[in-house]
Amino acid sequence: MKFRLGMATREAYGRKLAELGEIHPEIVVVSGDLAKSTFIYLFRERFPNRFFELGISEQNMMGVAAGLALCGKTVFASTFAVFATSRCYDQIRVSIAQPHLNVKIVASHGGITVGEDGASAQAIEDVALMCALPGFTVIVPADEVETAQAVEVAARTYGPFYIRTGRPRFPVVFDETYRFELGRAALLRPGNDVTLIANGIMVAAALEAADILAREGVSARVLAMATVKPIDREAIVAAAEETGAIVTAEEHLIQGALGAAVAQVVAETVPVPVEFVGIRDRYGESGKPEELLAKFGLTATDIAVAARRAMARRDALARAPRSLATELRP
């Protein structure tokens, strides 16, 4: 499957935010000295009186965002994901999450596709950190179309949000007929043999993996799961019941984010084999984005290999004799 390269999701965010400023006069924006890189300078150019530059002081930026929200504003706070989460986690937890304020943290440069900037700039724990905060909605959009719609939904939905955007240009997987629904997965491809669940830049890779599997006679369902929290339990349960094998794919550590959320639902409802494509207990390094994705096992080929493992585990379970406990169960 071939995709055209669209704009970076960080750019899609900045453009949509500037549009929303015309419609929603209550929107204000706070910046941590990265307005150009996060594209919120587009909002600043149109609404300078509603834009607040806080400099390289992200902890203070979150406190200011909380104060503006307490004054009735819808606040968008933007910087790089490594700064937006790790550096000011306590401020977010105490000043935004606990009082459940109307602050939208939209963080750029998520994942290892930050590239040459290296491990210190590559946020690979951010989604897990934000999912751990009660009341937060966490979204990892797949392309420019989904990003713009997710930002619009966040603007009109009260409460704290974390939206992760990326540095490079993303493949476009959605057309303009797509409608993002908070907490709902998007079915991109039907299938009965295995389900591939992905978000962010890994959605395009999952679709490519489905093509690889199709050439082997495997029918792979593909779900784009932008909303990590609240997760779409209904879509996951249906996938478990109807395909019996699941693979998750994310540009993040396998702990605490999409894969963990899917596995929890599966364990609670319809236990089936789940395989995880993600970063495994290590930090990134400097390199070109495509090279890093290959080195860290985040390619369509890696997803297809994981799908074969999940199906093999499912089939082995189906062939295994029932346990004594099962046989004695009334």
FENSULSUL-V264776 format. One record per pair of residues at least 4 apart in sequence whose C-alpha atoms are under 7 Angstrom apart, sorted by the first residue. I is the first residue (numbers start at 0). J is the second residue. If there is no record, write none. Layout:
I,J
I,J
This chain:
0,207
0,210
2,170
2,171
2,172
3,170
3,171
4,168
4,169
4,170
4,171
5,143
5,168
5,169
5,170
5,171
6,10
6,11
6,143
6,168
6,169
7,11
7,143
7,165
7,166
7,167
7,168
7,169
8,12
8,142
8,143
8,146
8,164
8,165
8,169
9,13
9,37
9,38
9,107
9,164
9,165
9,166
10,14
10,37
10,38
11,15
11,143
11,146
11,147
12,16
12,146
12,147
12,150
13,17
13,37
13,38
13,39
13,41
14,18
14,41
15,19
15,147
16,20
16,42
17,41
17,42
19,23
20,24
20,26
25,72
25,73
26,72
26,73
26,74
27,49
27,50
27,72
27,73
27,74
27,75
28,49
28,50
28,51
28,74
28,75
28,76
29,50
29,51
29,52
29,53
29,60
29,64
29,75
29,76
29,77
30,34
30,51
30,52
30,53
30,76
30,77
30,78
31,52
31,53
31,54
31,55
31,56
31,57
31,60
31,77
31,78
32,52
32,53
32,54
32,55
33,37
33,78
34,38
34,39
34,40
35,39
35,40
37,77
37,78
37,107
39,43
40,44
41,45
42,46
43,47
43,50
46,50
53,60
56,60
57,61
57,82
57,83
57,87
58,62
58,86
58,87
58,90
59,63
60,64
61,65
61,90
61,91
62,66
62,90
62,94
63,67
64,68
64,74
64,76
64,102
65,69
65,94
65,95
65,100
65,102
66,70
67,71
67,72
67,74
68,72
68,73
68,74
68,100
68,101
68,102
73,101
73,102
74,101
74,102
74,103
75,102
75,103
75,104
75,105
76,103
76,104
76,105
77,104
77,105
77,106
78,82
78,83
78,106
78,107
79,83
79,106
79,107
79,108
80,84
80,106
80,107
80,108
80,109
80,122
80,125
81,85
81,120
81,121
81,122
82,86
82,87
83,87
83,106
84,88
84,125
87,91
88,92
89,93
90,94
91,95
91,96
92,96
92,97
92,132
93,97
94,98
95,99
95,100
96,100
96,132
96,133
96,134
96,135
96,159
99,134
99,158
99,159
100,158
100,159
101,157
101,158
101,159
102,158
102,159
102,160
103,159
103,160
103,161
104,160
104,161
104,162
105,161
105,162
105,163
106,162
106,163
106,164
107,163
107,164
107,165
107,166
108,113
108,121
108,164
108,165
108,166
109,113
109,121
109,122
109,123
109,163
109,164
109,165
110,121
110,122
110,123
110,250
110,251
111,121
111,283
111,288
111,291
112,166
112,167
112,288
113,121
113,166
113,288
114,285
114,286
114,287
114,288
115,285
115,286
115,287
116,120
116,285
117,121
117,283
117,284
117,285
118,282
118,283
118,284
118,285
121,283
123,251
123,252
124,128
124,251
124,252
125,129
126,130
126,256
127,131
127,255
127,256
129,135
129,137
129,161
130,135
130,137
130,228
135,159
135,160
136,159
136,160
136,161
136,228
136,229
137,160
137,161
137,162
137,226
137,227
137,228
138,161
138,162
138,163
138,225
138,226
138,227
139,162
139,163
139,164
139,198
139,199
139,225
139,226
140,145
140,146
140,198
140,199
140,225
141,145
141,198
141,199
141,200
141,202
141,225
142,146
142,169
142,170
142,171
142,172
143,147
143,171
144,148
144,173
145,149
145,179
146,150
147,151
148,152
148,179
149,153
149,179
150,154
151,155
152,156
153,160
169,200
170,203
172,203
173,177
181,226
182,226
182,229
182,230
182,231
183,226
183,231
184,222
184,223
184,224
184,225
184,231
184,234
185,222
185,223
185,224
186,221
186,222
186,223
187,221
187,222
187,223
188,220
188,221
189,219
189,220
189,221
190,218
190,219
190,220
191,218
191,219
191,220
191,241
191,242
192,217
192,218
192,219
192,242
193,218
193,219
193,220
193,242
193,243
193,244
193,245
193,306
193,310
194,219
194,220
194,221
194,238
194,242
194,244
194,245
194,246
195,205
195,219
195,220
195,221
195,222
195,245
195,246
195,247
196,221
196,222
196,223
196,224
196,246
196,247
196,248
197,201
197,202
197,205
197,222
197,223
197,224
197,247
197,248
197,249
198,202
198,223
198,224
198,225
198,249
199,249
201,205
201,248
201,249
201,250
202,206
202,223
203,207
204,208
204,298
204,299
205,209
205,221
205,299
205,302
206,210
206,221
207,211
207,299
208,212
208,299
208,300
208,302
208,303
209,213
209,219
210,214
211,303
212,216
212,217
212,303
213,217
213,218
226,230
227,257
231,235
232,236
232,264
233,237
234,238
235,239
235,261
236,240
236,265
236,268
236,269
237,241
238,242
238,243
239,243
239,244
239,245
239,269
239,271
240,269
243,271
243,313
244,271
244,272
244,273
244,309
244,310
244,313
245,272
245,273
245,274
245,309
246,273
246,274
246,275
246,305
246,306
247,258
247,274
247,275
247,276
248,275
248,276
248,277
249,257
249,276
249,277
250,277
250,278
251,277
251,278
252,277
252,278
252,279
252,280
253,258
253,275
253,277
253,278
253,279
254,259
255,259
256,260
257,261
258,262
258,275
259,263
260,264
261,265
262,266
262,273
263,267
264,268
265,269
265,270
265,271
266,270
271,313
272,309
272,312
272,313
273,309
274,305
274,309
276,297
276,302
277,297
278,295
286,290
286,291
287,291
288,292
289,293
290,294
291,295
292,296
292,297
292,298
293,297
293,298
296,301
297,301
298,302
299,303
300,304
301,305
302,306
303,307
304,308
305,309
306,310
307,311
308,312
309,313
310,314
311,315
312,316
313,317
314,318
315,319
321,325
321,326
322,326
323,327
324,328
